[in-house]
Amino acid sequence: MGGERGRRHRWVAGAVAVGLLGAGAGACAVSDGGGAPRTGPLSASEVRSAADGFLGAWAEGDSGAAASRTDDPRAAGAALRAYKARARLTARQVRPGAPHGARVPFSVRAEFAYEGARAPLSYRGALTVVRRDGDGKAVVRWEPQVLHPALGQGKRFVVRRAGAAPVRAVDRRGRALDTRALPSLGPVVDGLRRAYGTAAGGRPGVELRLVPRAGAGSQAAPPSGTAVLSVPEGAPGRLRTTLDARVQEVAEREAARRTDASIVVLRPSTGEILAVANSRGDGPDTALEGRLAPGSTMKMITASLLLEKKLADPDKPHPCPRTASYGGWRFHNVDDFAIDGGTFRASFAASCNTAFITQAGKLADDDLSRQARDVFGIGAGWSVGVAAFDGAVPVEHAASKAASLIGQGAVRMNPLTMASVVSTARTGRFRQPYLVAPSVDHRRLATARRPLDPDAHEKLRDLLRTTATSGSAAGAMAGLSGDIGAKTGSAEVAGQERSNGWFAAWHGDLAAAAVMRRGGRGGESSGPLVAAVLEAVGER
């Protein structure tokens, strides 16, 4: 009796506040003198002793001893082990209440711990003391609800990850990217968390849930169940991006000064994305995921096609009438201007629509689509690191084919794709834009089937330089010098009074493209935005 009483006092002092044991109460009463099994109603001391013995062993973490104090040690032992190993719970404190006959209420303060996530769990339970078959010893009647009141009805604990692991995104130089100061990066960082949280070493939030036990041989997906506790914050992993905090700050500032503006800044020599900004924080991520007609900025791709096919040459005569018809549609230039006896350079610099429409009959239906994909990588399946739309130039015929040549019809782009197009125009070779280096997750970047023909590349660069220095983009680019090139664009939208304004340009090894919805002419709307960013950042 002394040994049993000594054990009881150890767990009472260390883990459990009991305060229920009467002086001189025995730990158990198995038989009456001659060894016969104890029978009859349970005494108060038997109830207290059986409950205290079980709860004390459980609180001390001794699953075997606790299970032995039940009427089903095997089932109890398995459940107690699962409580620790599967539910990741440890009972830190168990406080018995006053018995009601053979029923003993108690409270539990447990700790949940899983992969660095920790959380307290407190709840109330109850147990029933019965006589064990055979020897009549007072023991706890085993049922799963003893460990937690919700474990009945075939329920079990499971630990599940709650969402993706958070990331602490940093720029190319390791500077933290604060989405409060740089709100355009909110959707970007969310996308990075979903794609790279675990790869970056982050730990997702976790939940402890109660779910029904699956039937034998069941192939059904485990049900979601009921959350018992949640540790939603997780631990962030550090993820280096290609973004440049200084360039991002400039892009955010300039975009915020305008209405419905979106811009992307790239490094043409590598495809690294340096900045992504949208003036609307409550709208879609137009910069990366927009699907808009690009208007005359599409003429960069179309011009490269005409140059390669020898259907145009910068300084040779090229028609630019006021209107041109194809496929039953009549196409106009802005303000119905015409260039009589002009060159392709003059038509391109002035963004003459009819200079391109007049060539539609000389092109196959799939020529423009193939040029966009094979040389500029449009629609090649980009793997940027976050959700992004890589453009669409579908095969068209008749009037729709002609419309595609000037960036209308079914052609769809966004600032990311147009920044890539102007970058390819500068370097002659497509380099897929990306936000996270492919070495992080061993993904393959998209490639184009071939580079731009060298002669066509030289002439396209020359045309874009002329447009930036003396053409439709000259006003916006007036503050920049050196290696520059640009293209303006205005895209008509059905039901929209003012067109969307587009602008794409490079300055040294920096390229940027922007769109302003309902901004009107690109040289007057998006042009100053792009130029302001390129000018503020300088050649880098």
Wavefront OBJ file of the C-alpha trace (Angstrom):
o trace
v 0.000 0.000 0.000
v 2.895 2.356 0.811
v 4.457 1.869 -2.665
v 1.156 2.563 -4.426
v 0.514 5.620 -2.292
v 4.028 6.925 -3.010
v 3.533 6.595 -6.790
v 0.237 8.413 -6.574
v 1.794 11.358 -4.772
v 4.567 11.661 -7.384
v 2.152 12.250 -10.279
v -0.163 14.372 -8.153
v 2.673 16.692 -7.268
v 4.180 16.809 -10.728
v 1.304 16.889 -13.155
v -2.111 16.573 -11.593
v -3.934 18.472 -8.881
v -6.165 15.846 -7.348
v -7.260 16.821 -3.889
v -9.727 13.941 -3.793
v -7.935 11.139 -1.945
v -9.219 10.517 1.558
v -6.770 9.758 4.324
v -6.054 6.056 4.572
v -7.947 5.182 1.349
v -6.480 2.136 -0.310
v -5.283 2.229 -3.885
v -7.417 -0.776 -4.700
v -9.349 -3.552 -3.052
v -9.151 -6.653 -5.200
v -10.290 -9.383 -2.838
v -11.699 -10.065 0.607
v -9.086 -11.799 2.669
v -9.227 -15.219 1.048
v -8.588 -13.967 -2.511
v -12.114 -14.138 -3.840
v -12.967 -11.539 -6.510
v -14.391 -8.331 -5.108
v -18.058 -7.879 -5.896
v -20.793 -5.492 -5.054
v -21.137 -1.761 -5.555
v -17.980 0.309 -5.970
v -16.932 2.282 -2.964
v -16.039 5.948 -3.221
v -12.420 5.146 -2.487
v -12.337 2.540 -5.274
v -13.718 5.039 -7.777
v -11.233 7.674 -6.727
v -8.305 5.303 -6.746
v -9.100 3.840 -10.173
v -9.649 7.301 -11.710
v -6.566 8.783 -10.090
v -4.381 5.892 -11.173
v -5.455 6.153 -14.809
v -5.334 9.950 -15.020
v -2.022 10.134 -13.208
v -0.314 7.637 -15.528
v -1.763 9.448 -18.566
v -0.501 12.818 -17.293
v 2.955 11.329 -16.696
v 3.059 10.021 -20.267
v 3.049 6.378 -19.250
v 0.635 4.925 -21.815
v 1.234 1.349 -20.705
v 0.465 2.040 -17.063
v -2.616 4.052 -17.971
v -3.893 1.323 -20.292
v -3.407 -1.317 -17.602
v -5.854 0.571 -15.436
v -8.694 0.029 -17.912
v -10.906 -2.917 -18.731
v -9.425 -3.117 -22.285
v -5.665 -2.523 -22.039
v -5.018 -3.372 -25.692
v -7.504 -0.884 -27.147
v -6.647 1.738 -24.553
v -2.923 1.370 -25.184
v -3.358 1.777 -28.937
v -5.515 4.875 -28.454
v -3.132 6.452 -25.950
v -0.192 5.876 -28.276
v -2.143 7.372 -31.194
v -2.971 10.393 -29.035
v 0.739 11.131 -28.854
v 2.031 9.803 -32.166
v -0.816 10.693 -34.551
v -2.686 13.520 -32.893
v 0.628 14.919 -31.636
v -0.924 15.711 -28.290
v 0.704 15.496 -24.886
v -1.407 15.768 -21.740
v 0.409 18.336 -19.609
v -2.129 18.598 -16.805
v -5.182 16.524 -15.854
v -7.441 17.692 -13.044
v -10.084 15.266 -11.720
v -13.371 16.688 -10.525
v -15.717 15.429 -7.834
v -17.097 11.946 -8.699
v -20.787 11.405 -9.303
v -21.138 7.805 -8.334
v -18.843 5.856 -10.672
v -18.587 8.804 -13.085
v -15.545 11.075 -12.682
v -15.293 14.346 -14.633
v -11.899 15.825 -15.372
v -10.243 18.663 -17.267
v -7.255 18.340 -19.587
v -4.639 20.861 -20.596
v -2.722 19.361 -23.488
v -0.079 20.643 -25.901
v -0.138 20.078 -29.643
v 3.288 19.933 -31.310
v 3.935 19.139 -34.965
v 6.928 20.123 -37.124
v 7.663 23.187 -35.039
v 4.033 24.252 -34.690
v 2.757 24.376 -31.127
v -0.604 25.199 -29.598
v -2.429 24.551 -26.296
v -5.632 22.536 -26.187
v -7.951 22.515 -23.191
v -11.098 20.487 -22.853
v -13.300 18.602 -20.354
v -13.942 14.900 -20.266
v -15.298 12.177 -18.062
v -14.664 8.515 -17.321
v -16.573 5.708 -15.701
v -15.124 3.243 -13.201
v -16.292 -0.383 -13.379
v -15.312 -3.750 -11.927
v -13.071 -5.734 -14.202
v -14.262 -9.161 -15.223
v -12.410 -11.914 -13.480
v -10.857 -10.244 -10.466
v -13.390 -7.519 -9.747
v -10.720 -4.820 -9.590
v -11.964 -1.255 -10.005
v -10.731 0.017 -13.396
v -11.700 2.612 -15.979
v -14.190 1.435 -18.562
v -12.405 1.980 -21.821
v -14.045 3.999 -24.573
v -12.385 6.451 -27.009
v -14.288 9.371 -25.482
v -12.115 9.035 -22.383
v -9.276 10.726 -24.318
v -11.502 13.337 -25.925
v -15.296 13.629 -25.737
v -15.613 13.970 -29.542
v -13.788 10.734 -30.318
v -16.913 8.630 -30.240
v -19.009 7.544 -33.204
v -16.044 6.128 -35.087
v -14.002 9.345 -35.113
v -10.239 9.703 -35.167
v -7.691 12.502 -34.981
v -5.672 13.525 -38.038
v -3.113 16.286 -38.514
v -3.343 18.144 -41.787
v -1.493 21.013 -43.340
v -3.569 24.165 -43.634
v -2.731 25.856 -46.922
v 0.682 26.556 -48.377
v 3.730 27.452 -46.345
v 4.322 31.208 -46.095
v 7.343 32.779 -47.756
v 9.461 35.777 -46.961
v 10.102 37.068 -50.440
v 13.283 39.071 -50.967
v 14.556 40.882 -54.021
v 17.579 40.009 -56.114
v 19.893 41.596 -53.519
v 18.223 40.013 -50.514
v 16.122 43.015 -49.508
v 12.737 42.159 -48.007
v 9.728 42.885 -50.203
v 7.116 44.460 -47.936
v 3.690 44.136 -49.536
v 2.378 46.934 -47.309
v 4.781 49.382 -48.918
v 4.610 47.624 -52.301
v 0.932 46.647 -52.573
v 1.154 45.474 -56.191
v 3.249 42.575 -54.954
v 0.429 41.233 -52.767
v -0.924 38.849 -55.449
v 2.638 38.027 -56.506
v 3.734 37.007 -53.002
v 0.513 34.999 -52.582
v 1.371 33.146 -55.779
v 4.939 32.584 -54.632
v 3.660 31.126 -51.348
v 1.440 28.657 -53.163
v 4.194 27.632 -55.557
v 7.338 27.780 -53.417
v 6.413 27.868 -49.732
v 7.710 24.385 -49.002
v 10.577 24.515 -51.510
v 11.796 27.702 -49.832
v 11.973 25.923 -46.484
v 8.715 27.256 -45.106
v 6.361 25.360 -42.841
v 2.639 25.551 -43.582
v 0.024 26.052 -40.943
v -1.456 22.871 -39.509
v -4.772 21.719 -38.129
v -5.788 18.930 -35.808
v -9.076 17.578 -37.101
v -11.596 14.932 -36.122
v -12.617 12.790 -39.083
v -14.665 9.600 -39.471
v -12.706 6.414 -39.593
v -12.504 5.011 -43.115
v -14.133 1.654 -43.693
v -12.013 -1.361 -44.545
v -10.813 -1.204 -48.134
v -12.276 2.270 -48.659
v -10.767 4.165 -51.597
v -12.632 7.395 -50.921
v -10.701 10.567 -50.186
v -10.545 11.282 -46.449
v -13.288 13.699 -45.377
v -12.387 17.158 -44.152
v -13.874 16.583 -40.706
v -14.037 19.139 -37.897
v -11.148 21.312 -36.760
v -10.166 20.835 -33.122
v -7.371 23.363 -33.182
v -5.447 25.317 -35.797
v -1.964 26.823 -36.060
v -2.521 28.804 -39.266
v 0.526 31.013 -39.419
v 3.224 28.429 -40.121
v 6.823 29.551 -40.517
v 8.019 31.420 -43.613
v 10.776 30.233 -45.878
v 13.118 32.729 -47.526
v 12.670 33.019 -51.286
v 14.919 35.133 -53.473
v 13.184 36.610 -56.509
v 14.432 38.462 -59.586
v 12.608 41.623 -58.487
v 14.592 44.769 -57.760
v 13.151 46.648 -54.789
v 14.324 50.002 -56.132
v 12.795 49.429 -59.567
v 9.614 48.123 -57.919
v 9.324 51.228 -55.766
v 9.586 53.467 -58.824
v 7.082 51.389 -60.805
v 4.624 51.397 -57.884
v 4.930 55.148 -57.451
v 4.442 55.964 -61.123
v 1.566 53.497 -61.589
v -0.205 54.858 -58.502
v -0.220 58.340 -60.043
v -2.363 57.061 -62.890
v -5.730 55.383 -63.331
v -6.054 51.751 -64.406
v -2.353 51.479 -65.211
v -0.217 48.333 -65.205
v 3.480 47.959 -65.968
v 6.174 45.267 -66.074
v 9.920 45.876 -66.200
v 12.304 43.223 -67.561
v 15.989 42.711 -68.192
v 16.135 41.810 -71.929
v 19.457 39.975 -71.699
v 18.139 37.431 -69.175
v 14.336 37.628 -68.990
v 14.442 38.488 -65.284
v 11.377 40.379 -64.094
v 12.487 43.442 -62.137
v 9.127 45.022 -61.303
v 5.374 44.386 -61.546
v 2.930 47.157 -60.689
v -0.808 47.818 -60.972
v -2.431 51.088 -59.955
v -5.563 49.232 -58.831
v -5.061 47.176 -55.722
v -8.626 45.866 -55.803
v -8.628 44.619 -59.378
v -7.097 41.732 -61.308
v -3.362 41.464 -61.822
v -3.455 42.973 -65.305
v 0.333 43.266 -65.435
v 0.850 39.493 -65.393
v -2.530 37.952 -66.094
v -4.357 40.500 -68.232
v -5.869 39.393 -71.549
v -6.214 42.540 -73.611
v -5.838 43.416 -77.279
v -2.385 45.081 -77.567
v -3.187 47.403 -80.444
v -0.285 48.719 -82.465
v 2.413 47.378 -80.107
v 1.624 44.101 -81.927
v 3.190 45.682 -85.004
v 6.603 44.756 -83.588
v 5.793 41.103 -84.289
v 4.028 41.856 -87.563
v 6.903 44.039 -88.785
v 9.395 41.267 -88.016
v 7.284 38.923 -90.137
v 7.121 41.361 -93.075
v 10.862 42.007 -92.829
v 11.702 38.297 -92.844
v 9.389 37.679 -95.801
v 10.847 40.682 -97.668
v 7.408 42.288 -97.832
v 8.795 45.449 -96.257
v 12.120 47.224 -95.912
v 12.734 50.287 -93.734
v 13.775 52.696 -96.444
v 11.861 51.363 -99.412
v 8.504 52.740 -100.523
v 5.539 51.301 -98.680
v 1.845 52.196 -98.965
v 0.035 54.016 -96.168
v -3.379 55.066 -97.525
v -6.096 56.603 -95.364
v -8.115 53.405 -95.466
v -7.565 49.830 -96.628
v -10.091 47.020 -97.030
v -9.618 43.316 -96.507
v -12.083 40.476 -95.982
v -15.036 42.818 -96.231
v -13.836 45.206 -93.517
v -12.511 48.718 -94.032
v -9.624 49.709 -91.757
v -8.688 53.318 -90.929
v -5.658 55.095 -89.580
v -6.061 57.321 -86.515
v -7.575 60.589 -87.744
v -7.580 59.040 -91.238
v -4.038 60.224 -91.961
v -2.098 59.011 -94.997
v 1.560 59.067 -95.999
v 1.869 59.622 -99.722
v 5.030 58.206 -101.277
v 6.412 57.261 -97.884
v 8.688 54.445 -96.696
v 8.014 51.582 -94.338
v 10.136 53.447 -91.753
v 7.810 56.430 -91.958
v 4.727 54.177 -91.735
v 6.065 52.237 -88.754
v 7.190 55.350 -86.881
v 3.755 56.938 -87.391
v 1.979 53.658 -86.512
v 0.145 53.491 -89.832
v -2.473 50.717 -89.693
v -3.049 50.484 -93.434
v 0.653 49.840 -94.079
v 0.051 46.439 -92.495
v -3.496 45.784 -93.696
v -2.343 46.142 -97.314
v -0.029 43.157 -96.805
v -2.662 40.799 -95.389
v -3.362 39.119 -98.724
v 0.310 38.158 -99.053
v 0.336 36.253 -95.765
v -0.957 32.777 -94.943
v -3.560 32.535 -92.225
v -1.096 31.008 -89.755
v 1.951 33.175 -90.562
v 1.418 35.658 -87.722
v 0.599 32.964 -85.172
v 3.727 31.024 -86.097
v 5.912 34.123 -85.944
v 4.588 35.042 -82.515
v 5.184 31.529 -81.151
v 8.347 30.474 -82.961
v 10.326 33.709 -82.608
v 8.753 35.645 -79.727
v 7.694 32.669 -77.540
v 4.076 33.804 -77.293
v 1.877 30.987 -76.012
v 4.882 28.698 -75.530
v 3.885 27.648 -71.991
v 5.836 30.068 -69.815
v 6.763 29.036 -66.301
v 7.216 32.409 -64.647
v 7.009 31.296 -61.010
v 3.497 32.653 -60.422
v 0.302 32.617 -62.433
v 0.815 34.500 -65.696
v -0.761 34.630 -69.140
v 1.783 34.177 -71.924
v -0.291 35.665 -74.712
v -2.440 34.368 -77.548
v -2.221 34.960 -81.295
v -4.715 32.504 -82.762
v -4.831 31.566 -86.423
v -7.335 33.827 -88.160
v -8.555 34.346 -91.696
v -10.168 37.035 -93.825
v -10.898 40.283 -91.963
v -9.957 38.807 -88.568
v -6.504 37.966 -89.918
v -6.032 41.566 -91.007
v -7.197 42.834 -87.612
v -4.649 40.605 -85.873
v -1.821 42.268 -87.801
v -2.490 45.508 -85.931
v -3.170 43.919 -82.521
v -6.946 43.789 -82.669
v -9.321 40.863 -83.213
v -8.563 37.839 -81.031
v -4.943 38.757 -80.183
v -4.513 38.963 -76.403
v -1.525 40.272 -74.447
v -0.569 42.001 -71.200
v 2.335 44.182 -70.039
v 4.414 41.077 -69.259
v 4.112 39.642 -72.775
v 4.657 43.007 -74.458
v 7.709 43.719 -72.302
v 9.002 40.354 -73.508
v 8.209 41.223 -77.140
v 10.118 44.498 -77.005
v 12.984 42.675 -75.229
v 13.128 40.104 -78.044
v 13.057 42.946 -80.554
v 16.098 44.428 -78.830
v 18.147 41.233 -78.451
v 16.866 39.164 -81.381
v 16.299 36.131 -79.184
v 13.399 35.215 -76.888
v 14.267 34.728 -73.234
v 11.333 33.650 -71.144
v 10.494 36.134 -68.378
v 10.685 34.727 -64.852
v 10.308 35.833 -61.239
v 12.044 32.889 -59.569
v 15.200 31.272 -60.871
v 14.518 27.841 -62.401
v 17.238 26.365 -60.170
v 14.910 26.749 -57.174
v 12.485 24.098 -58.387
v 14.383 22.634 -61.358
v 11.731 23.686 -63.850
v 12.433 24.281 -67.522
v 11.857 27.693 -68.996
v 10.031 27.959 -72.290
v 12.085 28.531 -75.419
v 11.318 29.772 -78.908
v 12.025 27.581 -81.898
v 14.430 30.040 -83.488
v 15.885 33.527 -83.123
v 14.822 36.421 -85.268
v 16.598 36.484 -88.623
v 19.743 38.659 -88.110
v 18.966 41.020 -90.982
v 15.336 41.404 -89.901
v 16.484 41.911 -86.317
v 18.833 44.737 -87.239
v 16.116 46.460 -89.258
v 13.452 46.008 -86.553
v 15.750 47.556 -83.946
v 16.394 50.421 -86.292
v 12.658 50.975 -86.799
v 12.014 50.992 -83.069
v 14.890 53.411 -82.517
v 13.396 55.755 -85.115
v 9.978 55.517 -83.442
v 11.561 56.427 -80.095
v 13.566 59.373 -81.415
v 11.363 60.903 -84.109
v 8.131 58.900 -84.345
v 4.988 58.414 -82.282
v 7.011 57.566 -79.140
v 9.416 60.512 -79.349
v 7.463 62.771 -77.008
v 7.422 60.235 -74.173
v 11.053 59.162 -74.725
v 12.472 62.685 -75.017
v 14.253 62.443 -71.663
v 16.154 59.265 -72.589
v 19.187 58.847 -74.808
v 21.645 56.181 -75.837
v 20.365 52.705 -76.698
v 16.601 53.229 -76.879
v 13.659 51.880 -78.840
v 9.890 52.104 -78.421
v 6.468 51.364 -79.877
v 3.116 52.972 -79.146
v -0.296 51.360 -79.360
v -3.979 52.092 -78.965
v -6.470 49.226 -78.802
v -10.154 49.727 -79.430
v -12.518 47.892 -77.076
v -16.176 47.258 -77.857
v -18.447 49.361 -75.684
v -15.564 51.494 -74.429
v -15.470 55.146 -75.503
v -11.717 55.594 -75.169
v -9.182 53.056 -76.365
v -6.652 51.303 -74.122
v -3.272 52.979 -74.358
v -0.166 50.795 -74.760
v 3.556 51.544 -74.772
v 6.634 49.304 -74.876
v 10.238 50.485 -74.816
v 13.808 49.665 -73.879
v 16.666 51.713 -72.511
v 19.895 49.775 -72.480
v 19.359 46.468 -70.718
v 15.993 47.534 -69.304
v 12.677 47.018 -71.034
v 9.174 47.897 -69.922
v 5.632 47.734 -71.217
v 2.478 49.301 -69.837
v -1.224 49.584 -70.538
v -3.703 52.169 -69.319
v -7.312 51.157 -69.756
v -9.331 53.919 -71.360
v -6.135 55.935 -71.529
v -6.419 56.824 -75.200
v -3.328 57.072 -77.370
v -0.447 55.067 -75.943
v 2.186 57.720 -76.541
v 0.242 60.129 -74.365
v -0.975 57.730 -71.645
v 1.238 54.703 -71.029
v 4.245 56.315 -72.731
v 4.999 58.785 -69.924
v 4.580 55.960 -67.382
v 7.109 53.698 -69.080
v 9.523 56.554 -69.776
v 9.317 57.817 -66.191
v 10.263 54.388 -64.839
v 13.099 53.866 -67.332
v 14.404 57.375 -66.724
v 14.237 57.129 -62.929
v 15.948 53.760 -62.826
v 18.547 54.470 -65.500
v 20.520 51.898 -67.444
v 21.275 49.025 -65.061
l 1 2 3 4 5 6 7 8 9 10 11 12 13 14 15 16 17 18 19 20 21 22 23 24 25 26 27 28 29 30 31 32 33 34 35 36 37 38 39 40 41 42 43 44 45 46 47 48 49 50 51 52 53 54 55 56 57 58 59 60 61 62 63 64 65 66 67 68 69 70 71 72 73 74 75 76 77 78 79 80 81 82 83 84 85 86 87 88 89 90 91 92 93 94 95 96 97 98 99 100 101 102 103 104 105 106 107 108 109 110 111 112 113 114 115 116 117 118 119 120 121 122 123 124 125 126 127 128 129 130 131 132 133 134 135 136 137 138 139 140 141 142 143 144 145 146 147 148 149 150 151 152 153 154 155 156 157 158 159 160 161 162 163 164 165 166 167 168 169 170 171 172 173 174 175 176 177 178 179 180 181 182 183 184 185 186 187 188 189 190 191 192 193 194 195 196 197 198 199 200 201 202 203 204 205 206 207 208 209 210 211 212 213 214 215 216 217 218 219 220 221 222 223 224 225 226 227 228 229 230 231 232 233 234 235 236 237 238 239 240 241 242 243 244 245 246 247 248 249 250 251 252 253 254 255 256 257 258 259 260 261 262 263 264 265 266 267 268 269 270 271 272 273 274 275 276 277 278 279 280 281 282 283 284 285 286 287 288 289 290 291 292 293 294 295 296 297 298 299 300 301 302 303 304 305 306 307 308 309 310 311 312 313 314 315 316 317 318 319 320 321 322 323 324 325 326 327 328 329 330 331 332 333 334 335 336 337 338 339 340 341 342 343 344 345 346 347 348 349 350 351 352 353 354 355 356 357 358 359 360 361 362 363 364 365 366 367 368 369 370 371 372 373 374 375 376 377 378 379 380 381 382 383 384 385 386 387 388 389 390 391 392 393 394 395 396 397 398 399 400 401 402 403 404 405 406 407 408 409 410 411 412 413 414 415 416 417 418 419 420 421 422 423 424 425 426 427 428 429 430 431 432 433 434 435 436 437 438 439 440 441 442 443 444 445 446 447 448 449 450 451 452 453 454 455 456 457 458 459 460 461 462 463 464 465 466 467 468 469 470 471 472 473 474 475 476 477 478 479 480 481 482 483 484 485 486 487 488 489 490 491 492 493 494 495 496 497 498 499 500 501 502 503 504 505 506 507 508 509 510 511 512 513 514 515 516 517 518 519 520 521 522 523 524 525 526 527 528 529 530 531 532 533 534 535 536 537 538 539 540
